[in-house]
Each structure stands twice: as structure tokens, then as C-alpha cells.
Amino acid sequence: MNDVNTKKLTVNGKEVEFTNEPNLLEVIKKAGFSVPTFCYRPDLTQYGACRMCVVEIEGRGIQSSCTMPPEAGLIVHTNTARVRRIRKTVLELLLANHDRECTTCEKSGSCELQQYAEEYGIKNLKYAQKAEKDYLPIDDTNPVLIRDPNKCILCGACVRACAEFQGHAVLGFANRGSKTLVQPMAGKHLSDVDCVFCGQCQAVCPTGALTINSEVEKAWKMINNPDKKVVVQMAPSVRVALGEVFGLKPGENVIGKIYAALREIGVDLVFDTNFSADLTIMEEANEFVQRLTKGENLPLFTSCCPAWVRYLETQHPDMLNHLSSCKSPQGMLSPVLKELLPKTFPGYTKDNIVVLSIMPCTAKKVEAKRVELMKDGKFETDIVLTTKEFGRMIKSAGIDFAALEPQKADSPFGGYSGAGTIFGASGGVAEAAVRTAYNMVTDEELTSLDIKPMRGVDKNSRSKQATLDIKGIPVTVRVVSTLKEAEKCIQEIKKGTAEFQILEVMACPGGCVNGGGQPTSCNDSSIKEERAEGLYLEDANLQVRCSHKNPDIQRLYKEHLDKPGSHLAHQLLHTTYSDKKKGSYKDFSGCV
């Protein structure tokens, strides 16, 4: 029986049912038809700026499908001569004002403007190209992002992402008419504004106007240096997204192929950040139990997201006492490798080890350059590549990724639990921490390890809350993704109305599965849900699902660290934060 709210309209002669779709464009996609668009992103507000998504409606004429609500009885045509002519004109106008050096563009092959120009057969332009003297300088001052205003098509996606996800408005429109630009506020460089380096602006950018500052060549240089020992770690969510670069389904777990690809590329040892996610839980759960017992500095803020840490240090330094002193999993594994590998592997020294980190997150590049994470004048993490950068390395090495036989990680820092895996999804850190904190307090295991209220990565689950009973002690956990949601929590705390003891924050919508360094998912909001499901599936299928039960973690404490919170554990695994409200990026980083 059909839902009473179900209605019907017709797309290209095909009758389509719809219920609560936000616009006509989503109904058209539901019908199996593709409509080009630059400005529309399902997780952002509707904007209607680019006019690429126009369709022809009988009795209504030409309409923008991303801003028009669906109505029963509409007869929609997506590919009429008039529609194609309008779209082609839009493309020609954009290309006339565009830097068309596609072969050297970072976005070549994944640029939507390039894709549509090919699909619509744009070979000769009717309009004169912009004069060379009118080209604007490229801003490469930001350690994560490169901004090329000559490739901007004014779709506004980056402006909305910054404002709607992070509530930050680092980017905005300036000037009017033909002089309109998207730029940092007051015309500053990207290194001189309060950017949190989340990378969501470049993730939604359809062209090469915003791209990642790549470290691929630096990685190749180290791999090909016979005097260096390159050891690799990779974050949980990389395993459920990298396959998309090679045509595999979102959410497909390719971790075994990743291990194999790294060895084919020529690295020396392959470890897994899931291991140090378990290590983070041991330290963070212990820290929470200590704070809960003493009633101090609650709620505890998780510290795994560097964009969130940056936000607190620059916007709310008065709240830093709430932030866990634990380094992130990346920040923990790097010093462990440099400290302990020389004791286990002949030929490895602190001076010749290069830690290469593969992350879904652009902000991890900046985290690696924090002065607080330097030891003896050197960075603990040497190179950070995003998932997209790593995918490009595999392709350039001529590796048939899909055909690789899965391999295992090296020991002793490659074993992990399901709790370490779910770090990659919003709510995963808190769920993993609760599993172990419960054991630390009660010396028992949770009856059910699946804490469903903490899960969910779609647009409607950016703020979640669950209360658990730990032997008569109620513990409430708040989970949020996007800094805009985090800001609401901070205001609750400052007003004294907060009723939670743990706050997990991920800056990217849905968590690391949707990080700024992941393959593009901005046109399909279901992709991050499939990636998260891939992580939860691995967790469910692993024999060890709690961090405190990971045999490699138990061995690390027994042989080197003594116990969670010990003096040596604090030296290696914990860090400090400071008020950076008035400083620019260069003032508080180890970057030159």
C-alpha cells in the first residue's frame, strides 16, 4: 500500500513517485536521470547560482531544478534542445573566464567543469578568453589549501560549506558584477584567517579553485632514498574510501589491498593507525575515569580532530581545560614508532625513520607540524598524505589495485580491535571509549557493545546523545559533527545548562569517513553512510572489539608503558594546548 504522502510526476516520460524530496533535482535523480550542477550539494542549502541544472517543465518553461519544489502532476524534460542550449551557453561563459591549463591542474580528471565541457562537446568558444593581465595571483600560503581564483566559477559551494558546516565564514564574496570574487575575508591570505584546515571547502569545489597542498613528491623522495626507512600508518576510514578511486563500491573494506599496495610502492614497514586508536582509547578512557572520580574539568572533550583542537585554541581558549590531553591516534603512533622500532628492528634509528601517515583529513597535515608534537627539534610525523593523494601514488606506480591480493600489517603495531576501526565514523570515538571506560570502572564488560544511539552520519544525526549506566553512575555522552554543532555545546557549557560528561566533536559532517582528504562524495550524501557502515561491519566481524582486549596493546603496556596514565605514557602519548587566539598559523606551528 502506498504512503498517503506519496505523489507522482513525470520525468522524460517516466512516472516517478516522490514524498519528501527537498527539490525537483532529487526526484529527477531518483528517476535515474543525471542533471549537471555546480552549485548544488545535498548537504548544503539550495543556492541556484550556476543555472546548469535547468529543466523544461510543460506549462512552466525553464526552471532551476535544484531550487524548485516537486509538485504532483509536473511533466519534466531534462534534455530538450532549449535546455541543452542554455547549459552549453553557461559552460562557454564559464570557460571564457577560466584558466584552462587543465593538464597541469590538480583537479584534472576530476573537475566537473572539465567533465561537462567534454559531455556537451565544447570545442570552440564564442567568447574571448580573459586577458593574461587580468589573472590574479595564486594563494599558496596555507599549509593545506591552495586557492587559485582564476579557476573559480562563483558557485558559492565553498562559502556555504565554511559557514554551514563550521559556522566560521572564512570565505565570502567580494565586489560586484564582473569583479565578483570568492576570497578570505578582507582580502587576506588563507594563512592569515581563522581557517581550521578541515578541507571541506575544497571537497565541495567543482573545479581547481581550491585544492590540497600535495606532499606526494616528498613521499616519493623519501621512499626512493636508500638511507631512509619509511614506515606507514593509515587511519580507519581510509580503508572504506580508497577503493572508490579504483572503481570499487563506497564502504568496501580494502585494508588488505592497502597493505599490499604500500609494499609494492616500496615502503619498509606497514602499520595501522587503528592500533593507536586503541591506544588512544586506553589513555582517554583512563583520563575520563580520573576526571569523573574527581569531578574535575567535565565534560571531557575528545582531542582526535585537529580542526576541533584548532577551533578551541583560536576561538575558545578558556575551554582548553576540558580538552583531553591525549594526542590523536596519528600523534600517538608516530613517537611510539620512532622510540620503539630501533629496539626491535636492526638498522632502524630515530634519525633514519620516516613516518608516513595516510589520513582522510587535510587538517592532519597541520597537526603533524604542531610545535607541541616535535621532539629534539624534529617532527614526530614526517609526511601526511590524504586518501586522494595516496590513490594518485598507487596509480602513478602502475599498480592494479583491484587485482591485489590482500596482505597483513607488520607487527607489533598492526593489530587492532573493532573499537579502533569505528573511530572513522562520527560517534565511534565515544562508543569505543565507553566500552573501555565501563570495564575500567566495573572490571566487567558491557552487555552489548553496540551503542546505537551514538551512531549515524547523515544530515539529521549531526548531534546525538546517549546516557549509560556505569554501576549506578549515569554518564551522558554528546556526539556532534561540524563545528557549528560544537559551538552550540560550548554555549550550553558556558551557560551551565550542559548535561553531558563526554563531548565528541568531529569537524567534518559525518566524521572522518567524510574528511576533506577523502574521494569526493559531495554529490551523493549516501556515500558517507556506506563508508560508516563498512567500518561498523568490520567491528562486528572482528574477534576483539574492545581496545583493552587488544593483545598488542596489552603487550605494549606490559613491556614499555606500564599502565594507562603512567609517567612514560604521558611523555609519549599526551600533549599540551595553549591560547592561540591572536596568532596566525605561522606563529604557532613548526612550519617555516
N, C-alpha and C positions, 0 to 999 in steps of 0.2 A: 504493500500500500504506500502511495506517495505521501511525502511530508506535505502537510497543509500549506506550508510556506513555499513549496516548490512552484516555480513559474517557468515559462518557456519562451524562447526567442529563436530566431533562425539566423545561422551564420553560414554564408556561402551555400545556401540550400539545405543545410543540415540543421534539424531541430535540436536545440540544446536546452537542457534543464538547468536552472540556477536557483540558489537560495539566498545566501548572504554574501556573495562575492562583492568586494568593495567597488568594483568598476567593470565596465564592459570589456576591458582588456583581459581581465582574468577569466571571464566567461568564454571569450574567444580562444584563449589558451586551453581551457577545459575542453573545448570542442575539437582540439587537436590542430589548430592553426597557429602559425607564428606571425607575430606582428612586430616590426622593428621599433625600437625605442632607445633613446639615450638617457633621458632624464628619469624614467620610471624605475623604481626599485621597490619591490614588495614590502620591505621593512621600513621604508621611509614614507613621508607624507606625499600625496599626489601633487604634482607640480605643473605638468602640461606645458613645458617650455620649448621642447625641441620640435614638436609637431610631426615627428616621424611616425607616430602611432595612429595617424588619422585613418578613418574608415569612412565608407559611404553608407548612409542609412536611408532607406526608402522613405521619402516624405520629410526627412530631416536634413539631407545634404551631407556635407563633410563635417565630421565630428572627431574630436580628440578622444580616443577610446580609453585613455588612462584616467581621464577626469569625468567621464560620463557614467552615471549610474546605470546599471542594466534595468531594462523595463520589459515587461511581458509584451509579446507581440512584435517587437522590433525585428526588422528584416535587414540584416547587416551584410555588407560586401567588403571584403578586406583587400581585394586585388583588382579593382576596376582600373581602366585607363586613366581616369582622373586622379585616383589615389596614387597610382604609380608615378604620375607626372609631378604631383606635389612632393612626394618623397624624394624623387630624383632632383628636383629643384633645391630642396633643403640640403641634400648632400653636396650638390655643386657649390652652393653658397658657403657651406662649412669648409669645403676643401680649398676654396679660393682664399680663405683667410687662415689656412692651416700650414704649418711646417710639414711638408710631405717627404721628408727624408726618412722614409719608412724602413729602409734596410738597416739603418743604424739606430733605430728606435727600440728602446727596451720593451715596448709593448707590441712590437711587430709579430704578427701571427696570432695575437690575442686581442688586438684592437678592434673595437666594434665599428668604428668609422671605416677602417680598412676593410672589414668584413662586408659591410653594407655597400661600400663603393664597388666591390667586386660583384656582389649579388645583383646590383642594379646596373652593372655594365658601364660605370663612369670611366670613360677613357679620355675624353676631351672636355675641358671646362669652357663654359660660355663666358665666365667672368675672369677678369685679370687677377693674377696672384698678388698677394700682399708684397709690397716693395721690401727689399732686404733692409733698408734703413729703418723700417717700422718694426723690425723684430726686437723683442725685449730680451734682456739678459736672463739666463737660467739661474735659478737659486739652488745651489748645491751645498748650502751651509749647514743644513740639518743633517745629523748623523744617520738618519733613517730614510728620509724622503728627499727626492729631487723634484723640484717644481719647474716645469717648462711652460710658461704662459703662452708660448707660440703654438702649443698643441691643445689648448683649452677651447672647448666648444660651448662654454657657458651653460652647460646643462644644470648646474647647481647641485649635483648629487653630493659632491664633497662638502659643500656648505651645509646641506641638510644633515649629512651624516655626523659632522662635528657637533652641530647644535642639538640634534635629536638623540644621538647616542650618548654623547659626553656632556651635553649641556654647556659646551665650552666656547663655541663660536670663535675659534681661532681664525677660520677663513670666512671671507664675506665678499660681497660685490662692492666694487668701487666704480665711480664715474657713471656716465650715461651714454646712451646711443652707441655709436661705433667705437667709442673709447672705453666701453664697459670691460672690466677685468674682474677675475676672481683672484684675490690675494690675501695675505695675512693682514690683520687689522693695522691701520695707519701706514700701510705700505712697508712694514718691517720685513726682515728676512725670517724664514721659518725657524732659524736658530734663536731668534730674539723674542719669541712669543711663548705663551704657556702651552705649547704642544706637549701632549703626554705620550706621543710616539706610537699610538695604538695602530696606526696604519689603515684605519677604516676609510679614510678619505681616498687613499689610492686604491683600496679594494673596490670602491664603487665607481671609480673614474673609468669611463668607457674608452679613453684614449691614453696617450703617453704624457698627458699633462702632469700627472703625479705618478711617480714610480719609486721602487725601492732602491736605495743606495746599495748596490750589489758588492758582495765580498767573494764572489766566485773565483776570480783570478787570484786573489790572495790565498784561497784554499788550494787551488791547483799548484801554486808556487810551493806551499808547504809540503803537499803530498809528493811532489817531484824532487824535493830536497833530501838527498840521502843521509844528511846529518840530523834530520828531524824524525821523531816518532809521532805520527799523527794518530791520536785516539779520539773516537767519536762517541757522542751521546745524542739521542734523539727523543723528543718529547712524545707523550702518549698520543696526542691527536694527529701526529704526522702519519701514523700507520693506517688511519682510516680516511685519509685525504689524498696522499701522494698518488695512489692508483689512478685517480681521475686524470692526472697529467698524461697517462698512457692508455686512456680509454676504458678503464675499469670503472665499476659502479661506485658511487659515493657510499662510504661506510664499509667497503670491503677491506678487511684487515690484511695488510700486505707486509707485516713486520718481518717475516722470514725472508721475503724478497729484498727488503731494505738492507738487512744484514748482508745478504749475498751481493747486492749491488755495490755496497761500500767496499767489500773485499775486491770486487772486480775493478773498482776505481783505483785501488791501491793503498788504502789506509792500513795502518798497522794493527790496531785493536778496535773492536766494536763493542760498545757497552750500551746501556739503555737508561734513559732518564727516569723510566718507571721505577727502577731500583732506588734512585734518590728521592722519588716521590714518596716511596715507603719510608725512606729515612726522614724526610720532612715531616711525615705524619708522626713518627716516633717522638721527634723533638717538639712538634707543635702540640700534640695531644698532651705531652708531659707539661708543657708550658701552660696550657689551658687548665689542667687539673690543679696546678700550683696556684694559678690566679683565682680559680673558683674556690679553693680551700681558704685562701687568704682574703677573698672578696676584693681584690685589687685590680685596677685597670681593666674592668669589664665594661662593655663587651670586648672580646678579643677579636681583632681584625686579622684575617689571613693576609699573608705577605707574598704570595706566589706571583701575583700580577704586577709587573714593573710599572705599567701605566697607572695603576691604582696607587702604588707607592709614590710615584712622581706627583700625582694629583694631591696626595696628602701633604707631601713636603712643600709644595708650592702654594696650595690653596688653604690647607687646614693644618699647619704645623703644630697647633695647640692640641691636636688629636693624636700625635705620634706615639704617645704612651700606650695607646690601645693597640698599636700595630705589633704583630708578633715579631720577635727578634730573629726568627728563623730565616735563613736565606731561602730563596726559591730552590726547587729541585735542580735547576741548572747551576745555581750558585753553590749548592752543596756538593754536587758530584765532581765539579772541576777541581777544587782543592783536595778532595779525597783521592782523586786520580794522581795528582801531582805529588801528594805526600806519600801514598802507599804503593803505587806501581813500581818505583825504584826498589822497594823492599821485596818485590815478588818477581819482577821480570828483569833478567840480566840485560844490560845495555841501555836501560831506561834511567834517565836522570831528570831532576827538576828543570834543568836547563834545556834538554832536548825534547821534552814532551810538549806537543802542541795539542791543546784540547779544541776540537772542532765540534760545535754544537749545532744541531739541526732542529729548528723551532718553528711552530706555526705563527709565531709572534714577532712583529717588527720591533717592538719595544725591548725584546731580549737583547738586541744589538746594543742598546743603550745601557741596559742593566750590566752587561759584560764590561762596560767601560766606567762603571762607578768607582770612584776612588776608594770607597769603603770595601770594595772587592779586589783590591790589589794587595799583593804580599811581596815584600822585598823589592818593591818598585816595579813589579810585573803583574799583568792581569792574570787572574786565575782561569778565565775563559778567553781563549785567544781569538777565535773566529766564530761568528754566528751566521748561519745561513738559514733563510726561510725555506719552507717546503717547496715553494716555487723555484727558488734558486737551486735547490738540490735536484729537483726534477730536470732542470736545464743541464746540470752537470752530467746526469745519467745519460741524457740524450746525446750530449756532445762527445761522450765516451763511446758511443756506438753500441750501447748495451740494450739488448731486447729485454726490457724489464718484465713484461708479461710472461716471458718464457723462462725466467729464472727459477731454479729450484730453491725452495726456502732453506735457509740455514739458521743456526742458533747464534746467540750473542756469546761473547767471550766471558770467562769467569775471572774474578769473583764478583763483578759488579754488573751482571747482566740479568740475574734472576729477579723476578718481581711478583707482586700479588695483584689480585683484581682491584684492590683499593688504589694501587698506584696507577692502574690503567684509567680509572674513571676520573682522574684529575683533569682530563681534557675536556670534560663537559661541565657546564655551569651546575653547581651543586655537588660535584664529585669530590672536591677537596673537603667540604664539610662532612659529607657522608663517610668518607674514608677516615676522617679524624674522629667522628663519633664512634665508629666501630672499635677503634683502639682506645679512645678515652674511656669508654664503657668498661673495657677489660682492665684498664689501669686502676679504675676506682673500685670495681667489684670483684676482680680476679675471675670473672665469668665472661662468657661470650653472649652477644646479643642473640635473642631467639631467632630473629630474622635480620639478615644483613642487608636486605633491600629496603632502603628508606625512601619509598616512592614520593612522598611529598617534597623531597629535595630535588627531584628530577624534572626535566622539561627544559627545552631550549628554544621554544617558539616565541613569537612576539607577545603572547599572552602569559608567559611564565618568566618574565624578567625579574619578578620579585616573588619569592616563595618563603614560607615559614613552616617550621615543624617543631613541636615540643616533645621531648623524650623524657622518660622517667629513668633516672640512673639511681636505683636503690633508694627511692624516696626523694631524690633531688631532681626537680624539674629543670631541664636545660632546653632553652629555646634557641633555635638556630635560624638566622635570616640569611637567605641566599639571594644575591642580586647580580644581574649582569647589565652593563652600561654604567658609566659614572653618573649619569643623570639620575638613575635609581639610587646609587650610592649616596648622592648628595641629600636625598630625602631622608635616608637613615641617619646621616650625620646631624641633620637638623633635629630629628627626634631625640638623639642623644643629648644635644645641647639644650633642648627644652626639658629634658628629664622625663620624657614620655616613652623612651625606648624600653621594650620588654623582651629583649633578646640578649643572650650571653655570648654568642658567636656570630660574627658577620663575615660571610664570604663574599668577596667582590671580584668580578671579572669585568674588565673594561669593554671587551668585545661582546656583542649580542649573542648569547648562547654559549659563551665561554671560548676556550682555545680552539674548539672544533671550527669556529668561525673567525679565527685570528686573522690579522691583517696580512700575514705571510702565507696563508693557505691559497690553494687554487680558487679562482673566482667563483663565488656562489651567490652573488648579489641579485641575480635574476631569478633565482629559484630558492625560496625560503625553506623548502623542504630538505635541501641538501644538508644543512647543518643538523637537522633532526636525524637523518640517516647516518651521518658520521657519529653522532652521540650514541645512537642505537648500536653501532658497531663496537663502541667501547664497552657499553653495558653487556653486550653479548659475550665479549671476551672475559669480562669479570665473572659472569655467571658460569662460564665453562672452565675457569681455572680451578685447580685443586686448592690452592692457597688464595684466600680472598681478603685477608686482613694483614696489614703491614707488620704487626708484631709477630705474625706467624711465618714471615719470610725467612727461610733458613740462612740466606746470605746476609740479611740484616742482623739476625741473631749472632752470626759469626763475627760480623764487623764490630759489634759492641763487645763481644767476649774477648776478641783478640786485640782491639785497638782503642775503643771509645769508652769502655767500662759500662756506662749506662746512659740513658737519655738525660740530658741536662748536666752531664759531668763537665769538669773543667776543660778537658780536651775536646769534648763535643762542642762546647761553647766557642773554643778557639777556632775550630774548623767550620762549624755549621751555622753560626749565628753572626749577626751583623748589627750595625747601628744606623740611625737615621738622624737628620738634622733639618732645621728650618732653612728652606731654600726659596723662600717666598720672593726675595728681591733679586736673586741671582739669575743670570741666563744659563743656558745649558753648559757653555764652556767654563763657567765659573765653578761648577761643582762636579765636573767629570774629569776623567783622566785623559781626555782627548786633547790633542794638540790643535 
